[in-house]
Amino acid sequence: MDQDDYESNDERLAYYLEIGALSIEGVDKNGEMIFCISESAKEIAPELWQSHMEYVDKSMLELYEAGLVEVEYDENLEATLHLTPEGHRIAKEKGLIEIEIPDIPND
């Protein structure tokens, strides 16, 4: 990535935050910002929503192929996914599962 790519990504991120497609949820233990995509992103930033859905689908398929997801079907053939403990850990790292962010006390 060159400098223009970083600037472009920063501008895009600022835009998504400004319109409410993304929100800042906190900071992880490594100091990385944690963002949350809003439901309204489907309408106000469809390209972001599409990219997000592609990432989720690809990541879940990778977990399934690694044997870290089991699929259970009900009588209507609707699937329910069950993650193994290792799959759950990896899904959390990939941002597929909400993480608990402890409140930061006021100074």
mmCIF file of the C-alpha atoms, coordinates in Angstrom:
data_MODEL
# 
_entry.id   MODEL 
# 
loop_
_atom_site.group_PDB 
_atom_site.id 
_atom_site.type_symbol 
_atom_site.label_atom_id 
_atom_site.label_alt_id 
_atom_site.label_comp_id 
_atom_site.label_asym_id 
_atom_site.label_entity_id 
_atom_site.label_seq_id 
_atom_site.pdbx_PDB_ins_code 
_atom_site.Cartn_x 
_atom_site.Cartn_y 
_atom_site.Cartn_z 
_atom_site.occupancy 
_atom_site.B_iso_or_equiv 
_atom_site.pdbx_formal_charge 
_atom_site.auth_seq_id 
_atom_site.auth_comp_id 
_atom_site.auth_asym_id 
_atom_site.auth_atom_id 
_atom_site.pdbx_PDB_model_num 
ATOM 1   C CA . MET A 1 1   ? 0.000   0.000   0.000  1.00 0.00 ? 1   MET A CA 1 
ATOM 2   C CA . ASP A 1 2   ? 1.325   3.410   -0.883 1.00 0.00 ? 2   ASP A CA 1 
ATOM 3   C CA . GLN A 1 3   ? 0.612   6.741   0.804  1.00 0.00 ? 3   GLN A CA 1 
ATOM 4   C CA . ASP A 1 4   ? -2.335  7.522   -1.519 1.00 0.00 ? 4   ASP A CA 1 
ATOM 5   C CA . ASP A 1 5   ? -3.991  4.217   -0.549 1.00 0.00 ? 5   ASP A CA 1 
ATOM 6   C CA . TYR A 1 6   ? -3.657  5.059   3.153  1.00 0.00 ? 6   TYR A CA 1 
ATOM 7   C CA . GLU A 1 7   ? -5.082  8.533   2.624  1.00 0.00 ? 7   GLU A CA 1 
ATOM 8   C CA . SER A 1 8   ? -7.919  7.113   0.538  1.00 0.00 ? 8   SER A CA 1 
ATOM 9   C CA . ASN A 1 9   ? -8.693  4.509   3.232  1.00 0.00 ? 9   ASN A CA 1 
ATOM 10  C CA . ASP A 1 10  ? -8.593  7.171   5.961  1.00 0.00 ? 10  ASP A CA 1 
ATOM 11  C CA . GLU A 1 11  ? -10.974 9.373   3.970  1.00 0.00 ? 11  GLU A CA 1 
ATOM 12  C CA . ARG A 1 12  ? -13.321 6.445   3.332  1.00 0.00 ? 12  ARG A CA 1 
ATOM 13  C CA . LEU A 1 13  ? -13.265 5.485   7.013  1.00 0.00 ? 13  LEU A CA 1 
ATOM 14  C CA . ALA A 1 14  ? -13.998 9.069   8.048  1.00 0.00 ? 14  ALA A CA 1 
ATOM 15  C CA . TYR A 1 15  ? -16.890 9.178   5.586  1.00 0.00 ? 15  TYR A CA 1 
ATOM 16  C CA . TYR A 1 16  ? -18.411 5.919   6.891  1.00 0.00 ? 16  TYR A CA 1 
ATOM 17  C CA . LEU A 1 17  ? -18.109 7.184   10.468 1.00 0.00 ? 17  LEU A CA 1 
ATOM 18  C CA . GLU A 1 18  ? -19.657 10.524  9.534  1.00 0.00 ? 18  GLU A CA 1 
ATOM 19  C CA . ILE A 1 19  ? -22.722 8.979   7.863  1.00 0.00 ? 19  ILE A CA 1 
ATOM 20  C CA . GLY A 1 20  ? -23.209 6.417   10.639 1.00 0.00 ? 20  GLY A CA 1 
ATOM 21  C CA . ALA A 1 21  ? -22.394 3.289   8.617  1.00 0.00 ? 21  ALA A CA 1 
ATOM 22  C CA . LEU A 1 22  ? -19.602 2.542   11.116 1.00 0.00 ? 22  LEU A CA 1 
ATOM 23  C CA . SER A 1 23  ? -19.113 3.385   14.764 1.00 0.00 ? 23  SER A CA 1 
ATOM 24  C CA . ILE A 1 24  ? -16.078 3.149   17.005 1.00 0.00 ? 24  ILE A CA 1 
ATOM 25  C CA . GLU A 1 25  ? -16.719 0.546   19.678 1.00 0.00 ? 25  GLU A CA 1 
ATOM 26  C CA . GLY A 1 26  ? -13.413 0.636   21.520 1.00 0.00 ? 26  GLY A CA 1 
ATOM 27  C CA . VAL A 1 27  ? -9.802  -0.437  21.389 1.00 0.00 ? 27  VAL A CA 1 
ATOM 28  C CA . ASP A 1 28  ? -8.495  -3.993  21.587 1.00 0.00 ? 28  ASP A CA 1 
ATOM 29  C CA . LYS A 1 29  ? -5.629  -5.203  23.783 1.00 0.00 ? 29  LYS A CA 1 
ATOM 30  C CA . ASN A 1 30  ? -3.164  -4.425  20.954 1.00 0.00 ? 30  ASN A CA 1 
ATOM 31  C CA . GLY A 1 31  ? -4.326  -0.817  20.639 1.00 0.00 ? 31  GLY A CA 1 
ATOM 32  C CA . GLU A 1 32  ? -6.272  -1.418  17.417 1.00 0.00 ? 32  GLU A CA 1 
ATOM 33  C CA . MET A 1 33  ? -9.566  0.417   16.974 1.00 0.00 ? 33  MET A CA 1 
ATOM 34  C CA . ILE A 1 34  ? -12.680 -1.773  17.007 1.00 0.00 ? 34  ILE A CA 1 
ATOM 35  C CA . PHE A 1 35  ? -15.435 -0.732  14.622 1.00 0.00 ? 35  PHE A CA 1 
ATOM 36  C CA . CYS A 1 36  ? -19.029 -1.869  14.337 1.00 0.00 ? 36  CYS A CA 1 
ATOM 37  C CA . ILE A 1 37  ? -20.974 -1.817  11.084 1.00 0.00 ? 37  ILE A CA 1 
ATOM 38  C CA . SER A 1 38  ? -24.542 -0.571  11.482 1.00 0.00 ? 38  SER A CA 1 
ATOM 39  C CA . GLU A 1 39  ? -27.662 -2.160  10.024 1.00 0.00 ? 39  GLU A CA 1 
ATOM 40  C CA . SER A 1 40  ? -28.282 1.123   8.210  1.00 0.00 ? 40  SER A CA 1 
ATOM 41  C CA . ALA A 1 41  ? -25.084 0.537   6.216  1.00 0.00 ? 41  ALA A CA 1 
ATOM 42  C CA . LYS A 1 42  ? -27.173 -1.713  3.943  1.00 0.00 ? 42  LYS A CA 1 
ATOM 43  C CA . GLU A 1 43  ? -28.904 1.396   2.616  1.00 0.00 ? 43  GLU A CA 1 
ATOM 44  C CA . ILE A 1 44  ? -26.456 4.244   3.215  1.00 0.00 ? 44  ILE A CA 1 
ATOM 45  C CA . ALA A 1 45  ? -23.230 2.434   2.241  1.00 0.00 ? 45  ALA A CA 1 
ATOM 46  C CA . PRO A 1 46  ? -24.203 -0.646  0.204  1.00 0.00 ? 46  PRO A CA 1 
ATOM 47  C CA . GLU A 1 47  ? -20.632 -1.125  -1.058 1.00 0.00 ? 47  GLU A CA 1 
ATOM 48  C CA . LEU A 1 48  ? -19.390 -1.346  2.543  1.00 0.00 ? 48  LEU A CA 1 
ATOM 49  C CA . TRP A 1 49  ? -22.206 -3.738  3.488  1.00 0.00 ? 49  TRP A CA 1 
ATOM 50  C CA . GLN A 1 50  ? -21.473 -5.950  0.466  1.00 0.00 ? 50  GLN A CA 1 
ATOM 51  C CA . SER A 1 51  ? -17.767 -6.056  1.305  1.00 0.00 ? 51  SER A CA 1 
ATOM 52  C CA . HIS A 1 52  ? -18.597 -6.905  4.909  1.00 0.00 ? 52  HIS A CA 1 
ATOM 53  C CA . MET A 1 53  ? -20.940 -9.743  3.893  1.00 0.00 ? 53  MET A CA 1 
ATOM 54  C CA . GLU A 1 54  ? -18.353 -11.171 1.490  1.00 0.00 ? 54  GLU A CA 1 
ATOM 55  C CA . TYR A 1 55  ? -15.773 -11.140 4.298  1.00 0.00 ? 55  TYR A CA 1 
ATOM 56  C CA . VAL A 1 56  ? -18.159 -12.876 6.717  1.00 0.00 ? 56  VAL A CA 1 
ATOM 57  C CA . ASP A 1 57  ? -19.140 -15.513 4.138  1.00 0.00 ? 57  ASP A CA 1 
ATOM 58  C CA . LYS A 1 58  ? -15.516 -16.195 3.166  1.00 0.00 ? 58  LYS A CA 1 
ATOM 59  C CA . SER A 1 59  ? -14.391 -16.390 6.787  1.00 0.00 ? 59  SER A CA 1 
ATOM 60  C CA . MET A 1 60  ? -17.210 -18.744 7.809  1.00 0.00 ? 60  MET A CA 1 
ATOM 61  C CA . LEU A 1 61  ? -16.451 -20.992 4.837  1.00 0.00 ? 61  LEU A CA 1 
ATOM 62  C CA . GLU A 1 62  ? -12.775 -21.101 5.866  1.00 0.00 ? 62  GLU A CA 1 
ATOM 63  C CA . LEU A 1 63  ? -13.798 -22.099 9.408  1.00 0.00 ? 63  LEU A CA 1 
ATOM 64  C CA . TYR A 1 64  ? -16.120 -24.784 8.023  1.00 0.00 ? 64  TYR A CA 1 
ATOM 65  C CA . GLU A 1 65  ? -13.420 -26.149 5.714  1.00 0.00 ? 65  GLU A CA 1 
ATOM 66  C CA . ALA A 1 66  ? -11.027 -26.292 8.687  1.00 0.00 ? 66  ALA A CA 1 
ATOM 67  C CA . GLY A 1 67  ? -13.559 -28.409 10.604 1.00 0.00 ? 67  GLY A CA 1 
ATOM 68  C CA . LEU A 1 68  ? -14.250 -25.661 13.127 1.00 0.00 ? 68  LEU A CA 1 
ATOM 69  C CA . VAL A 1 69  ? -17.968 -25.289 12.314 1.00 0.00 ? 69  VAL A CA 1 
ATOM 70  C CA . GLU A 1 70  ? -20.709 -27.886 12.464 1.00 0.00 ? 70  GLU A CA 1 
ATOM 71  C CA . VAL A 1 71  ? -23.960 -27.402 10.578 1.00 0.00 ? 71  VAL A CA 1 
ATOM 72  C CA . GLU A 1 72  ? -27.232 -28.647 12.059 1.00 0.00 ? 72  GLU A CA 1 
ATOM 73  C CA . TYR A 1 73  ? -30.457 -28.681 10.021 1.00 0.00 ? 73  TYR A CA 1 
ATOM 74  C CA . ASP A 1 74  ? -33.944 -28.526 11.464 1.00 0.00 ? 74  ASP A CA 1 
ATOM 75  C CA . GLU A 1 75  ? -37.092 -30.125 10.039 1.00 0.00 ? 75  GLU A CA 1 
ATOM 76  C CA . ASN A 1 76  ? -37.473 -27.169 7.620  1.00 0.00 ? 76  ASN A CA 1 
ATOM 77  C CA . LEU A 1 77  ? -33.876 -27.648 6.436  1.00 0.00 ? 77  LEU A CA 1 
ATOM 78  C CA . GLU A 1 78  ? -32.864 -24.347 7.986  1.00 0.00 ? 78  GLU A CA 1 
ATOM 79  C CA . ALA A 1 79  ? -29.229 -24.431 9.017  1.00 0.00 ? 79  ALA A CA 1 
ATOM 80  C CA . THR A 1 80  ? -27.796 -23.543 12.407 1.00 0.00 ? 80  THR A CA 1 
ATOM 81  C CA . LEU A 1 81  ? -24.038 -23.169 12.701 1.00 0.00 ? 81  LEU A CA 1 
ATOM 82  C CA . HIS A 1 82  ? -22.172 -24.329 15.792 1.00 0.00 ? 82  HIS A CA 1 
ATOM 83  C CA . LEU A 1 83  ? -18.569 -23.268 16.333 1.00 0.00 ? 83  LEU A CA 1 
ATOM 84  C CA . THR A 1 84  ? -16.041 -25.440 18.115 1.00 0.00 ? 84  THR A CA 1 
ATOM 85  C CA . PRO A 1 85  ? -14.150 -23.671 20.935 1.00 0.00 ? 85  PRO A CA 1 
ATOM 86  C CA . GLU A 1 86  ? -11.203 -23.103 18.562 1.00 0.00 ? 86  GLU A CA 1 
ATOM 87  C CA . GLY A 1 87  ? -13.593 -21.886 15.858 1.00 0.00 ? 87  GLY A CA 1 
ATOM 88  C CA . HIS A 1 88  ? -15.156 -19.486 18.351 1.00 0.00 ? 88  HIS A CA 1 
ATOM 89  C CA . ARG A 1 89  ? -11.728 -18.094 19.267 1.00 0.00 ? 89  ARG A CA 1 
ATOM 90  C CA . ILE A 1 90  ? -10.777 -17.572 15.616 1.00 0.00 ? 90  ILE A CA 1 
ATOM 91  C CA . ALA A 1 91  ? -14.186 -16.082 14.749 1.00 0.00 ? 91  ALA A CA 1 
ATOM 92  C CA . LYS A 1 92  ? -13.725 -13.599 17.582 1.00 0.00 ? 92  LYS A CA 1 
ATOM 93  C CA . GLU A 1 93  ? -10.253 -12.662 16.289 1.00 0.00 ? 93  GLU A CA 1 
ATOM 94  C CA . LYS A 1 94  ? -11.683 -12.125 12.808 1.00 0.00 ? 94  LYS A CA 1 
ATOM 95  C CA . GLY A 1 95  ? -14.423 -9.880  14.176 1.00 0.00 ? 95  GLY A CA 1 
ATOM 96  C CA . LEU A 1 96  ? -17.209 -12.305 13.270 1.00 0.00 ? 96  LEU A CA 1 
ATOM 97  C CA . ILE A 1 97  ? -18.460 -12.447 16.852 1.00 0.00 ? 97  ILE A CA 1 
ATOM 98  C CA . GLU A 1 98  ? -19.072 -9.462  19.051 1.00 0.00 ? 98  GLU A CA 1 
ATOM 99  C CA . ILE A 1 99  ? -16.389 -9.070  21.651 1.00 0.00 ? 99  ILE A CA 1 
ATOM 100 C CA . GLU A 1 100 ? -16.933 -7.782  25.125 1.00 0.00 ? 100 GLU A CA 1 
ATOM 101 C CA . ILE A 1 101 ? -15.272 -4.450  25.659 1.00 0.00 ? 101 ILE A CA 1 
ATOM 102 C CA . PRO A 1 102 ? -14.831 -3.563  29.309 1.00 0.00 ? 102 PRO A CA 1 
ATOM 103 C CA . ASP A 1 103 ? -15.847 -0.073  30.288 1.00 0.00 ? 103 ASP A CA 1 
ATOM 104 C CA . ILE A 1 104 ? -12.933 2.286   30.697 1.00 0.00 ? 104 ILE A CA 1 
ATOM 105 C CA . PRO A 1 105 ? -13.255 4.074   34.028 1.00 0.00 ? 105 PRO A CA 1 
ATOM 106 C CA . ASN A 1 106 ? -13.098 7.836   34.077 1.00 0.00 ? 106 ASN A CA 1 
ATOM 107 C CA . ASP A 1 107 ? -9.802  9.243   35.272 1.00 0.00 ? 107 ASP A CA 1 
# 
